[in-house]
Amino acid sequence: MVAEGPTNTAPVPSSGSGASSVSGAASVSGAAAASRSAATPVGPAPFTLALVELTWRDAPAAVRAAARAVGDASGRSTVPLHTCARAAWLCSERDATALAAHLRARIGVQAAPGAPAPTVRTGEAALRHLYRVAVGQDSLVEGEADVGLQVRDALEDALDTALGAAPHPATRTLRLLRHEVVRLLREGRLAGFVRPAVGLAEVAAAAVIELDASDVSGADVSVGVVGAGALGRRVVHALERRGLRVRLYNRTAASGALPLDRIGAGADVAISAWIIATSAPSPWFTPPRPVPVVDLGHARQCLTTDTLSLDALLARPGLRLPADRRAAAHAAVEAAVARTDRRLASPTRPEVRR
């Protein structure tokens, strides 16, 4: 991942025109912004759109959660665009550099070797990356629809915040981004490069059944899921949709989850397979008896070697889009970037309504 960090000002390369200046400022009050459909003038000065991001590649879930709290409370004019696998903020280029430095200082992010963190993208590179995320091109399972819905919902939340508070320079930009994300998701479903009900949770659930179908199909057995975060809960839902009983465990108190000390204390006797959806920095889990284990950790979580690792899971066929659908996704993203750039560059172009 190429990044522009707070102490590294090398430009972010892209397949378009690079980190160009994207004019997207608008000073519009809440009530007026919600009702206005005529041309909206750009605000007092254009700004260079920027996206600050920490993903599953850069930091474990606990660090991303800490970053969300620190970044959201930073007091800067930033708009949170978080998904379950990333902490991200939309802002101006100036605020992005300050936010990245603030995150480094406050949480001491430990990035993957050779990968600066957090990542800062500006201009068209920021637009392009956001749209690639929305159509699942930056996901472990290409074309998954869940992440696009999360981006859409994050933009909705950001719009609600921007429209309900003091005038925000990103209001007009947020409307355009939401409009394009919704359009991309619709186009992607029709063209086949966005795939509903396809994601890491579904792949893990199917793998458990394939590992030992005879042991996990009875009414008196359960699959144990460790980790009550966003991924763990999606795994639970995927298993339940397949008719399996599930027991959810977590290290800390969490709604609907059993404490870890219940494992090995008799509550797990009927568990015939485990899915580990945690992000500890080193292995820690040992199943109480020999049963299939699917380990979804980016760093290995299970101490036993007889497990299906994340790398092995992702090597299975069908998790990458065919070349023609990947090309269609690329073309759709580039078209969305061009449309957004044109709209933001025109101070008199009609504003997209919510």
Phi, psi and omega in degrees: 000125178270131185225156172247099181273177184294338179249006181230104187262021176297140182294151178275118180289150176209168180278352178259226184268011175083206184276073182277162179282123181249114182280114182219019183277142174208129177258097184229132179288163185303305185294318181293321181295324183289331187254342187286130176239353177282178179301138182246124180289147174292149185292198189297331180201141177291156175229157176272114181300137179221153177231120177257134190211140166238124182245181176299338177285331188268324190203150178290171186301320182297321179290320178296321178296318177296320179296320178301314182296316181293313182294318182293333181261013186287342180082002180272164180280069180244153180244115180295133175229055186282146166235179184294335184254004182207150168252125187215149179223137174262133182195187174279163180300319180298313180293329180296315179297318179293320180294318180299317178295322180296317180296317178301316184289324187275324186245355177055054185303129175259101183280165172297151183306128177080000182247106179300149178215143354284164179272138176239124174240146183230158174059223181299328178298323177292314177301311183301316182294317179301317181289325176295319176300316185297328180261015173078017180277352176247017184262159174299322176251109187299136175082008179298140184276333186304316185293325177295321177294325177294320177297315178302313181295323178296321177293322176299313179298318180296321178295318178300319179292315183293321182283340183263002183238199178295160179308131184242133184295345183261004186303310181297319179298318180299319178299315181295318180297314180299316180302315183289323178296315178299317179297317179298318179296319179294313179298320182295321178295319180292321183272349176089008178263356167243124189243106176298150177061025174235120181189178184299322180297316180294321179296318179295319179297317179295324181295321179300317180295319180293327182297320179199078185298326184293332184271340185250007185260354182277159181285344184258014179236164181222161169255131177269130176244126179251121182119110184258024175281192183300315181294314180302318181289328175292324176297316178303312181297320179296320178292317181294326177296336177269008176084015182265149173277143186227141170240122183260131178238152177212153181293321180246168180300129179211146183301128176077006183248144175274151176289153183298331182291353174282342177289128181085002180252021177103340182284347186253013187296333182266002182282125185253356176196155180234144168236123184257114183241050178247174184223042176295152182288345181214161182299143181213340189263136172230123178294143182293340175212159185290106176219164178300140178229129172252119185256110183266007181288140174293324165261143184302134182256332186265132181286333179280151183270345182274066181226160172267110185280168178299318180298318179294322179295318182284347177278353180292151180292152175093355182270348176249143180290149171300157185302322182292324179285327176295320178295322178295321177297316179299315181295320180294320178296314180297322178294321179294320177299315181296317179297315181296316180300317180296316182295316182290334181280347183254114182289345184248005181289139181303141183278141176288130179272157178292000000 
